[in-house]
Amino acid sequence: MLQTRQNSLGVKFEAQCRAFEKDPFPGLGVRKDRLKRLLALTEKHEAEICTAIDSDFTGRAAQETRLAELFVVRAGIKHAIRHLRGWMRERRVATSLPFLPGRNRLLPQPLGVVGIVSPWNYPFQLAIAPATAALAAGNRVLLKPSELTPNFSDLLARLVEEHFSSDEMSVVVGDAEVGKTFVSMPFDHLLFTGSTAVGRQVALAAAANLTPVTLELGGKSPAIFDASCDLDAAVASVAYGKLLNAGQTCIAPDYLMVPQGQGAAIAAKLAGAMARLYPRLGDNPDYTAIVSERHQRRLSDMVAEARESGADVTEVNPANERLGVSDRKMAPVLVRNAGESLRLMREEIFGPVLPIVEYGAVDEAIDHVNRGERPLALYWFGKNSANRQRIMRETVAGGVTINDSMMHLVQERQPFGGVGESGMGAYHGGWGFRTFSKEKPIFVQSRLSAGALLRPPYGRTFERLFRLLNLIT
């Protein structure tokens, strides 16, 4: 079976390469047609997509999928359709004086065949959003969705086959071994969304082919409460951002930093805010389950280690339900006074567990963030503009939302991407178009050029022109 899938992958890749050779620069109409078919796939099959994802998670609200996945994707496709003509346009670039009346141009050119490896946590959004950018840029696309969401992956393969020819866009399903073969293919660009550990392996595999990569990874994204913040609004925002998809979100607040002495009071407020969002957990269709037993066990082990170390652990279970026996629901957990050596303080949590760290002056908060790897996201809550400016300038993160959670992700006019351990490269909107394009510089020489006078045989004419060039540059 594995060999069959690997052979199928090779056939699909070669077909897309040959198709691109025949049409290396699709026109505006062709690209818009592909984007409109992608939009139709999104709009016509909403119920099927929600059902498949709910089945894979054994519990995820259709409303959550519609908002966090389908809405985001639709908005991105529509934005691309509206702006595609401008993105494709050959642009003028200023020409330095010595080379006038020649002129410079910049032409965005499709790369070829783009590979996209998408994760399980937002399986539709994180497959189709980068595919939108790749198709807009005129490329062919091969998708490898996660094996942890098999129902959705099979559905996506069927829907893509219905709406696209296989040499335009195609889906390859399979396990981790198929994934390893996928990332070792000589793509013209490879985008991977997932963990930092796997991202390193993907980068190594791509390097063998000199394939450029965009890595959308994760990390420990901090939320920082300044003493000047509107505490009730900040708590409500973090509670929602942390528990959306049960914390299985790459830009979810991973830990919370609060002013010294306020940890216990803010934990109590957070517990109340979480209970208002989810008054019941086990039979509440609004509250998402953990995607697999392995991930559920990893999260439980993190909490157990913190409890055994003497940290203050608060489980937010408003209805006192027994969870995790016949389901994969996990109650939110707040952890205070956790030692820095604990796993939940060192590893990305990716679940409904929130450590709370107290800090003194703003310097201490900055130092704490900077001691760790650079996060994918950072959240700051407050009104003090001087403190906000220091946090913005003295920490490095992939993206920032101020006085809310996760909103920077859905801005099509802003790039989205990581930095350092949280990734490289960016996409969304025009940035995605440029990621999957080669911006080819073109110089158009004028008939009036004096360049021929600088060629051998050298003599007085060369020396006079060379002195003139030095004077005008």
VOTOR-777156 format. One record per residue (C-alpha): residue in one letter; x, y, z. Coordinates in steps of 0.25 Angstrom, whole numbers, padded with zeros to 4 digits, always signed. Layout:
// residues N
AXYZ
...
This chain:
// residues 473
M+0000+0000+0000
L+0011+0010+0004
Q+0019+0007-0009
T+0006+0009-0017
R+0004+0023-0011
Q+0018+0027-0013
N+0017+0023-0028
S+0004+0031-0029
L+0011+0043-0023
G+0022+0042-0033
V+0012+0041-0044
K+0004+0053-0039
F+0017+0061-0038
E+0022+0058-0052
A+0008+0061-0058
Q+0008+0075-0051
C+0022+0078-0056
R+0019+0074-0070
A+0006+0083-0069
F+0014+0095-0064
E+0024+0093-0075
K+0012+0095-0085
D+0006+0107-0078
P+0017+0113-0070
F+0010+0127-0069
P-0005+0125-0067
G-0013+0138-0070
L-0022+0145-0061
G-0034+0138-0066
V-0029+0124-0063
R-0024+0128-0049
K-0037+0134-0046
D-0045+0122-0051
R-0036+0113-0042
L-0039+0122-0030
K-0054+0123-0033
R-0054+0107-0033
L-0047+0107-0020
L-0057+0117-0014
A-0068+0108-0020
L-0062+0096-0013
T-0062+0104+0000
E-0076+0109-0001
K-0083+0096-0007
H-0078+0086+0003
E-0078+0094+0016
A-0087+0083+0023
E-0078+0072+0019
I-0065+0078+0023
C-0071+0082+0037
T-0076+0067+0039
A-0063+0061+0035
I-0055+0070+0044
D-0064+0067+0055
S-0063+0052+0053
D-0048+0053+0053
F-0048+0061+0066
T-0059+0053+0072
G-0065+0066+0076
R-0063+0080+0069
A-0074+0090+0067
A-0078+0093+0053
Q-0079+0107+0057
E-0064+0107+0061
T-0060+0101+0048
R-0069+0111+0040
L-0063+0123+0047
A-0048+0119+0049
E-0047+0111+0036
L-0057+0113+0025
F-0059+0128+0028
V-0044+0131+0028
V-0042+0123+0015
R-0054+0129+0008
A-0049+0143+0012
G-0035+0140+0007
I-0040+0135-0007
K-0049+0147-0009
H-0037+0156-0006
A-0028+0149-0016
I-0039+0150-0027
R-0041+0165-0024
H-0026+0168-0024
L-0020+0158-0034
R-0019+0167-0046
G-0011+0177-0038
W-0002+0166-0032
M+0001+0160-0046
R+0005+0174-0052
E+0019+0176-0057
R+0024+0187-0049
R+0033+0199-0052
V+0046+0200-0044
A+0054+0213-0043
T+0066+0213-0052
S+0080+0218-0047
L+0085+0231-0055
P+0097+0224-0062
F+0087+0214-0068
L+0077+0223-0074
P+0069+0224-0083
G+0069+0209-0081
R+0058+0204-0071
N+0056+0194-0060
R+0044+0185-0059
L+0040+0174-0048
L+0031+0162-0053
P+0025+0153-0043
Q+0026+0139-0050
P+0020+0126-0045
L+0030+0116-0039
G+0025+0103-0044
V+0020+0092-0035
V+0017+0096-0020
G+0016+0085-0009
I+0008+0088+0003
V+0008+0080+0016
S-0004+0083+0025
P-0006+0079+0040
W-0018+0073+0047
N-0022+0085+0056
Y-0029+0094+0046
P-0028+0084+0034
F-0036+0092+0024
Q-0031+0106+0027
L-0016+0102+0027
A-0017+0094+0014
I-0026+0103+0006
A-0021+0117+0010
P-0007+0114+0005
A-0012+0107-0007
T-0020+0120-0010
A-0007+0128-0011
A+0000+0117-0019
L-0011+0116-0029
A-0012+0132-0030
A+0003+0132-0033
G+0000+0123-0045
N+0006+0110-0039
R+0001+0095-0039
V-0001+0090-0025
L+0001+0077-0018
L-0005+0075-0004
K-0002+0066+0007
P-0012+0067+0019
S-0010+0060+0032
E-0012+0046+0035
L-0018+0049+0049
T-0031+0055+0042
P-0033+0043+0032
N-0048+0046+0030
F-0045+0060+0026
S-0033+0056+0017
D-0041+0046+0009
L-0052+0057+0007
L-0042+0067+0003
A-0036+0058-0007
R-0050+0055-0013
L-0054+0070-0013
V-0041+0074-0020
E-0043+0063-0030
E-0057+0068-0033
H-0053+0083-0035
F-0039+0082-0041
S-0031+0074-0051
S-0020+0066-0045
D-0009+0074-0052
E-0015+0087-0046
M-0017+0083-0031
S-0017+0069-0025
V-0017+0063-0011
V-0008+0052-0006
V-0013+0044+0006
G-0004+0035+0014
D+0004+0033+0027
A+0017+0039+0032
E+0025+0031+0023
V+0017+0036+0011
G+0019+0050+0017
K+0035+0047+0017
T+0034+0044+0002
F+0026+0056-0001
V+0035+0066+0006
S+0047+0060-0002
M+0041+0062-0015
P+0048+0073-0023
F+0037+0084-0022
D+0039+0098-0027
H+0034+0103-0013
L+0030+0095-0001
L+0021+0100+0010
F+0020+0092+0023
T+0011+0095+0035
G+0014+0087+0048
S+0023+0086+0060
T+0037+0091+0061
A+0043+0077+0062
V+0037+0072+0049
G+0040+0086+0042
R+0055+0083+0044
Q+0053+0070+0037
V+0045+0076+0026
A+0056+0087+0024
L+0067+0076+0023
A+0059+0068+0013
A+0056+0080+0005
A+0071+0085+0005
A+0075+0072-0002
N+0068+0078-0014
L+0071+0093-0011
T+0056+0094-0010
P+0052+0107-0003
V+0043+0106+0009
T+0033+0113+0016
L+0032+0108+0030
E+0019+0111+0039
L+0023+0105+0053
G+0019+0109+0067
G+0025+0111+0080
K+0022+0117+0094
S+0014+0130+0090
P+0013+0139+0102
A+0001+0147+0106
I+0005+0159+0115
F-0004+0167+0124
D+0001+0181+0127
A-0003+0187+0140
S-0011+0197+0132
C-0020+0187+0125
D-0035+0186+0125
L-0034+0173+0133
D-0048+0168+0131
A-0047+0170+0115
A-0033+0164+0115
V-0037+0151+0123
A-0049+0149+0114
S-0040+0150+0102
V-0029+0140+0107
A-0040+0130+0112
Y-0046+0130+0098
G-0033+0130+0090
K-0027+0119+0099
L-0039+0110+0098
L-0043+0111+0084
N-0041+0097+0078
A-0037+0093+0092
G-0024+0101+0091
Q-0020+0093+0079
T-0016+0105+0072
C-0002+0109+0067
I-0004+0124+0071
A-0012+0121+0084
P-0007+0128+0097
D+0003+0118+0102
Y+0006+0124+0115
L+0001+0137+0123
M+0009+0147+0129
V+0003+0156+0140
P+0008+0167+0150
Q+0014+0162+0162
G+0004+0158+0173
Q-0008+0157+0164
G-0006+0142+0159
A-0017+0136+0169
A-0027+0147+0166
I-0025+0146+0151
A-0026+0131+0151
A-0039+0132+0159
K-0044+0142+0148
L-0040+0133+0137
A-0047+0121+0143
G-0060+0129+0143
A-0058+0134+0129
M-0055+0120+0124
A-0067+0114+0132
R-0076+0125+0125
L-0071+0120+0111
Y-0073+0106+0114
P-0082+0103+0126
R-0082+0088+0123
L-0070+0081+0116
G-0073+0066+0113
D-0087+0067+0106
N-0084+0081+0101
P-0083+0082+0086
D-0077+0095+0087
Y-0064+0090+0094
T-0054+0083+0085
A-0048+0069+0088
I-0033+0066+0088
V-0030+0060+0074
S-0024+0047+0079
E-0021+0039+0091
R-0006+0041+0089
H-0008+0056+0090
Q-0017+0055+0102
R-0007+0046+0109
R+0004+0056+0106
L-0005+0068+0112
S-0009+0059+0124
D+0006+0056+0127
M+0010+0071+0127
V-0001+0074+0137
A+0003+0062+0146
E+0017+0066+0146
A+0014+0080+0150
R+0005+0076+0161
E+0015+0066+0166
S+0026+0077+0166
G+0017+0086+0176
A+0011+0096+0166
D-0003+0101+0168
V-0012+0094+0159
T-0026+0098+0157
E-0036+0090+0148
V-0047+0098+0142
N-0058+0087+0142
P-0071+0095+0145
A-0081+0083+0145
N-0071+0074+0152
E-0071+0064+0140
R-0063+0051+0139
L-0055+0054+0126
G-0046+0046+0117
V-0051+0032+0120
S-0061+0030+0108
D-0057+0043+0101
R-0045+0051+0099
K-0050+0064+0105
M-0040+0071+0115
A-0044+0081+0125
P-0036+0094+0125
V-0025+0095+0134
L-0018+0107+0141
V-0004+0105+0146
R+0003+0115+0156
N+0017+0115+0162
A+0022+0105+0152
G+0037+0103+0151
E+0044+0106+0138
S+0049+0092+0137
L+0035+0086+0135
R+0031+0081+0122
L+0019+0091+0121
M+0029+0103+0123
R+0039+0097+0112
E+0030+0091+0102
E+0019+0097+0093
I+0006+0092+0101
F-0004+0092+0089
G-0016+0089+0098
P-0025+0095+0109
V-0014+0097+0119
L-0010+0111+0123
P+0002+0114+0132
I+0002+0127+0139
V+0015+0134+0142
E+0017+0147+0151
Y+0026+0158+0147
G+0031+0171+0153
A+0036+0182+0144
V+0034+0182+0129
D+0049+0179+0128
E+0046+0165+0135
A+0035+0162+0125
I+0044+0165+0113
D+0055+0157+0119
H+0046+0145+0121
V+0041+0145+0107
N+0055+0147+0101
R+0061+0136+0109
G+0052+0126+0101
E+0052+0123+0086
R+0045+0134+0078
P+0030+0131+0078
L+0020+0131+0066
A+0011+0141+0074
L+0011+0151+0085
Y-0001+0157+0092
W+0000+0170+0100
F-0012+0176+0108
G-0011+0190+0114
K-0012+0205+0112
N+0002+0209+0115
S+0008+0213+0102
A+0022+0214+0107
N+0021+0200+0112
R+0015+0195+0099
Q+0026+0202+0091
R+0036+0195+0099
I+0030+0181+0098
M+0028+0183+0083
R+0042+0188+0080
E+0050+0179+0090
T+0044+0165+0087
V+0043+0158+0074
A+0031+0150+0070
G+0024+0145+0057
G+0012+0154+0059
V+0005+0162+0070
T-0009+0165+0074
I-0011+0177+0084
N-0023+0176+0094
D-0028+0164+0088
S-0024+0149+0084
M-0021+0144+0070
M-0027+0155+0062
H-0014+0157+0054
L-0015+0144+0047
V-0028+0148+0039
Q-0022+0161+0033
E-0021+0158+0018
R-0013+0171+0017
Q-0003+0167+0027
P+0007+0156+0025
F+0006+0143+0034
G+0018+0135+0038
G+0028+0132+0049
V+0043+0136+0052
G+0054+0127+0057
E+0049+0114+0064
S+0034+0118+0060
G+0037+0118+0045
M+0042+0125+0033
G+0035+0132+0022
A+0021+0137+0021
Y+0008+0137+0014
H-0006+0142+0013
G-0011+0153+0003
G-0001+0159-0006
W+0011+0153+0003
G+0006+0139-0001
F+0006+0143-0015
R+0020+0148-0014
T+0024+0135-0006
F+0020+0126-0018
S+0025+0135-0029
K+0039+0139-0034
E+0040+0154-0035
K+0049+0154-0048
P+0057+0167-0050
I+0057+0171-0064
F+0066+0182-0070
V+0061+0188-0084
Q+0073+0194-0091
S+0070+0207-0100
R+0075+0209-0114
L+0082+0222-0109
S+0091+0215-0099
A+0105+0219-0098
G+0109+0206-0093
A+0116+0201-0105
L+0127+0212-0103
L+0132+0205-0091
R+0136+0193-0098
P+0150+0189-0103
P+0158+0194-0109
Y+0160+0203-0097
G+0165+0217-0099
R+0162+0232-0097
T+0147+0230-0100
F+0147+0220-0089
E+0154+0228-0079
R+0146+0241-0081
L+0133+0233-0080
F+0138+0225-0068
R+0141+0239-0061
L+0127+0244-0064
L+0121+0231-0058
N+0129+0233-0045
L+0124+0247-0045
I+0109+0244-0046
T+0108+0232-0037
